Amino acid sequence: MKFLVDNEGFAVNTAQMTAVRIKTNKNDGSFKNNRDYPFVADVHVSGREKPFTVFLTQGQGAELSLFVKEREMEGGGA
């Protein structure tokens, strides 16, 4: 999931993810708008107080959602 990079260029290590909150992107402006990026994910990782905020396309949102569900089934958190 190479798309897990925030606006500051920091990459998310999926092994350190502790929680993920995927929500609808309500931005209808020109930057990271909801037509191109319908989802926003707040990705919490261990050792970082502030969550990563990542804008997701439809496909990326589905991929992240599936990843989180698989981790929960394995008992790996997130």
C-alpha positions as CSV (number, residue, x, y, z in Angstrom):
1,M,0.0,0.0,0.0
2,K,2.3,2.7,-1.3
3,F,-0.4,5.3,-1.0
4,L,-0.1,5.5,2.8
5,V,1.9,8.7,2.7
6,D,0.6,11.9,4.4
7,N,0.7,15.4,3.0
8,E,4.1,16.0,4.7
9,G,5.7,13.0,2.9
10,F,5.8,10.7,5.9
11,A,5.1,7.0,5.1
12,V,3.0,4.8,7.4
13,N,4.6,1.6,8.5
14,T,1.6,-0.8,8.4
15,A,3.2,-3.0,11.2
16,Q,2.9,-0.1,13.6
17,M,-0.8,0.8,12.8
18,T,-2.9,0.8,15.9
19,A,-6.2,2.2,14.6
20,V,-7.7,3.4,11.3
21,R,-10.7,5.6,10.8
22,I,-12.0,6.0,7.3
23,K,-14.5,8.7,6.6
24,T,-16.1,10.5,3.7
25,N,-14.1,13.4,2.2
26,K,-16.4,16.5,2.4
27,N,-13.9,18.8,0.7
28,D,-15.5,20.1,-2.6
29,G,-12.7,22.6,-3.3
30,S,-9.8,22.1,-5.8
31,F,-7.2,20.5,-3.5
32,K,-7.8,16.8,-2.6
33,N,-11.5,17.2,-3.6
34,N,-14.1,14.6,-2.9
35,R,-14.6,13.7,-6.6
36,D,-11.0,12.5,-6.9
37,Y,-10.5,11.4,-3.3
38,P,-13.9,10.3,-1.9
39,F,-12.3,9.0,1.4
40,V,-10.0,10.4,4.1
41,A,-8.3,8.0,6.5
42,D,-6.9,8.9,9.9
43,V,-4.2,6.3,10.5
44,H,-2.9,6.1,14.1
45,V,0.5,4.5,14.6
46,S,2.4,3.6,17.8
47,G,4.9,6.2,18.9
48,R,3.1,9.1,17.2
49,E,0.6,11.3,19.0
50,K,-1.0,12.8,15.8
51,P,-2.6,10.5,13.3
52,F,-1.6,10.5,9.7
53,T,-4.3,11.9,7.4
54,V,-4.4,10.3,4.0
55,F,-6.7,11.1,1.1
56,L,-7.9,8.0,-0.7
57,T,-9.3,7.2,-4.1
58,Q,-12.2,4.7,-4.3
59,G,-9.8,1.8,-5.0
60,Q,-7.4,2.8,-2.2
61,G,-10.2,3.1,0.3
62,A,-11.4,-0.4,-0.6
63,E,-7.8,-1.8,-0.3
64,L,-7.2,-0.1,3.1
65,S,-10.5,-1.3,4.4
66,L,-9.8,-4.9,3.3
67,F,-6.4,-4.7,4.9
68,V,-7.8,-3.5,8.2
69,K,-10.5,-6.2,8.2
70,E,-7.9,-8.9,7.5
71,R,-5.7,-7.7,10.3
72,E,-8.7,-7.7,12.7
73,M,-9.4,-11.3,11.7
74,E,-5.8,-12.3,12.4
75,G,-5.9,-10.5,15.8
76,G,-3.3,-7.9,14.8
77,G,-5.2,-4.8,15.9
78,A,-6.0,-1.7,13.8
